[in-house]
Amino acid sequence: MGKFEFRDRTLKLDIAGNVFEIDAAVGEDLAEQRDTLVNVVKEFQEGKRTKKETIAVYSEHINKVLGKGAFEKIFEKRIPDLWDCMGIVRFIAEEIADYNRKSALTVVK
């Protein structure tokens, strides 16, 4: 009898000493949110948003992707910085993309 099993899409990420397990499918959410996050930074650069407001948007996004309270864990011993927030989102996106590329190559074999 044949059997189909879904592949495990669990991705482990270590961010500032905190390990998070996420489903690689959240990459789709990151792609959808990319324009929003880019626009938020543009608004900050244009003086339409404060640094605090901009970081708050990234905080919400990081918590949405990594799980409730993730932002607070990551920045527990560090003052949140906009560049760090952007770096974290970029890191997550790159790790998911790399994981998906490797998965696709495995499926093709």
C-alpha positions as CSV (number, residue, x, y, z in Angstrom):
1,M,0.0,0.0,0.0
2,G,1.3,3.4,-0.9
3,K,1.6,6.2,1.7
4,F,1.9,10.0,1.5
5,E,3.5,12.0,4.2
6,F,3.7,15.8,4.4
7,R,7.2,17.1,4.6
8,D,8.2,18.7,7.9
9,R,8.4,22.4,7.3
10,T,9.5,23.2,10.8
11,L,12.4,25.7,10.8
12,K,14.5,26.4,13.8
13,L,15.9,29.9,14.1
14,D,18.3,31.2,16.7
15,I,17.9,34.9,17.2
16,A,20.0,36.5,20.0
17,G,20.2,33.3,21.9
18,N,16.5,32.5,21.6
19,V,15.4,29.5,19.6
20,F,12.1,29.7,17.7
21,E,10.4,27.0,15.7
22,I,8.3,28.2,12.9
23,D,6.5,26.7,9.9
24,A,8.3,27.7,6.8
25,A,4.9,28.6,5.3
26,V,5.1,31.9,7.2
27,G,7.4,33.0,4.3
28,E,4.2,33.7,2.4
29,D,3.1,36.1,5.1
30,L,6.5,37.8,5.0
31,A,6.2,38.3,1.3
32,E,2.8,39.8,1.8
33,Q,4.0,42.1,4.5
34,R,7.2,43.2,2.7
35,D,5.6,46.2,1.1
36,T,4.0,47.3,4.4
37,L,7.3,47.1,6.2
38,V,9.2,49.0,3.4
39,N,6.5,51.7,3.4
40,V,6.7,52.1,7.2
41,V,10.5,52.7,6.9
42,K,9.9,55.2,4.1
43,E,7.3,57.0,6.2
44,F,9.9,57.1,9.1
45,Q,12.5,58.5,6.7
46,E,10.1,61.2,5.5
47,G,9.2,62.2,9.1
48,K,5.7,60.8,8.9
49,R,6.3,58.2,11.6
50,T,8.4,58.3,14.8
51,K,11.1,55.8,15.4
52,K,9.0,54.3,18.2
53,E,5.9,53.9,15.9
54,T,8.1,52.2,13.3
55,I,9.6,49.8,15.8
56,A,6.1,49.0,17.0
57,V,5.1,47.9,13.5
58,Y,8.1,45.7,13.3
59,S,7.5,44.4,16.8
60,E,4.0,43.3,15.8
61,H,5.3,41.6,12.7
62,I,8.1,39.8,14.5
63,N,5.6,38.5,17.2
64,K,3.2,37.4,14.4
65,V,5.9,35.4,12.6
66,L,7.8,34.0,15.6
67,G,5.0,33.8,18.2
68,K,3.6,36.0,20.9
69,G,6.3,37.5,23.1
70,A,9.1,36.8,20.7
71,F,10.0,40.5,20.3
72,E,10.2,40.9,24.1
73,K,12.4,37.8,24.4
74,I,14.8,39.0,21.7
75,F,15.2,42.5,23.1
76,E,15.1,41.4,26.8
77,K,18.6,42.7,27.4
78,R,18.8,45.2,24.6
79,I,17.0,48.5,23.7
80,P,15.1,47.9,20.5
81,D,16.7,49.6,17.5
82,L,15.1,50.0,14.1
83,W,18.1,48.6,12.3
84,D,18.1,45.5,14.5
85,C,14.4,45.0,13.8
86,M,14.9,45.3,10.0
87,G,17.8,42.9,10.3
88,I,15.8,40.3,12.2
89,V,13.0,40.4,9.6
90,R,15.6,40.1,6.8
91,F,17.3,37.2,8.6
92,I,14.0,35.3,9.0
93,A,13.1,35.9,5.3
94,E,16.5,34.7,4.1
95,E,16.4,31.6,6.3
96,I,12.9,30.7,5.1
97,A,14.0,31.3,1.4
98,D,17.1,29.2,1.9
99,Y,15.1,26.4,3.6
100,N,12.5,26.4,0.8
101,R,15.2,26.3,-1.9
102,K,16.8,23.3,-0.3
103,S,13.4,21.6,0.2
104,A,12.6,22.2,-3.5
105,L,15.9,20.6,-4.5
106,T,15.1,17.6,-2.3
107,V,11.7,17.1,-3.8
108,V,13.1,17.2,-7.4
109,K,15.6,14.5,-6.8
